[in-house]
Amino acid sequence: MAKKAAEKSAKELSEMLLNPRKNGFFKVTDEKIEKADKFCEGYKAFLNSAKTERESVEYAVAAAEKHGFVPFDPKHKYAAGDKVYYNNRGKAICLAIMGKEGCKNGVRIAAAHIDNPRLDLKPIPLYESSEMAYLKTHYYGGIKKYQWTAIPLSLHGKIIRKEDGRVLKTLGELATESLYSLEHSQHITAETTAQIKSNAYSFGCCFAEVEVDIPMCKVKLLDIVNVHDVGTLINPALAEAQVHGGMSMAIGYGMSEQLLFDEKTGKPLNNNLLDYKLSTFMDHPHLEAQFVENPEPTSPFGTKALGEPPACSGAPAIRNAILNATGVAIDCTPITPHVLFAEFSKAGLIHDSWNEKEGN
């Protein structure tokens, strides 16, 4: 009893002397949380749109005009309550609401500094070294040059007509126009871009032959053939190797590869190459790749995709081969012995005598 009383006394003393800190989130009403979320969405939209000083000013001008601000005109006489803004060469902005009294009695000022972290290109940025093209840059925003190597970058800028200084379009608009415009897109280089009038569809199919041991719930892949329309076949050996890699992935996808998780903790159970069952040379029959050459007129070299197509059709072909052999349609992957046992039992092809004895 004395021990329990001492513990209670110590607890009461700690509650009196200590300041239990609680997250401020638990003190905020749902209405305020909703208001904060709405503000955050607007701030995210600003961050996505304003990657440079000029883009920040453009965003601010649009927002100001939406709220009734007009460009400042030094010749115009303004009245109390009038809203004006001044755009300083596209890199700074000042907004003002006219007051009832002159500036002699003071003004209220709220200032913010636009400092977008970025790398700027120098006036003549391009130079060559070790047969590579480089750009001379300087950084803003407190992020050093070497830190940018781990950050995805995008190119921002404007194309300005020299004669009158008119902004014609941004670099992003030019890139989009060059690549995807149905009217004005043009080849930049045959190796990197094409005039996109229509997307070139790639076609392929897979044929699989399997041997199914129904009592043992095992499937052996006897033969597999992939046939692909590749447009113009430029490098036959490389294309065949590409298809072989995709076929190997498809075999694993269809028959063995499955990442398992603990239902309670969400932790992966087989995130290693010992327990994650990759297909190996022992699981593969001869991999046969055949090609149909149907040149694509919209592609720079007449080619079509051959990256993912070989990996797409293998698993469905194996599934359909099992259906053809057993009459059992299995609509999940991978088709492991556990899956075969459950589906064969359901179809009445095998019987679990142990469960039948137990009355299950």
Secondary structure, DSSP 4 states (H G I P E B T S, - for coil): -HHHHHHHHHHHHHHHHS-----GGGGS-HHHHHHHHHHHHHHHHHHHH-SSHHHHHHHHHHHHHHTT-EE--TTSPP-TT-EEEEEETTTEEEEEE--SS-GGG------------EEEEEEEEEEEETTEEEEEEEEETT--GGGGGGS------EEE-TTT--EEEEHHHHHHHHHH-TTT---S-TTT----SSPPP-EEEEEEEEEEETTTTEEEEEEEEEEEE-BS-S-HHHHHHHHHHHHHHHHHHHHT----B-TTT--BS--STTTS----GGG---EEEEEE----TTSTTSB---SSHHHHSHHHHHHHHHHHHHS----SSS--HHHHHHHHHHHTSS--HHHHHHT-
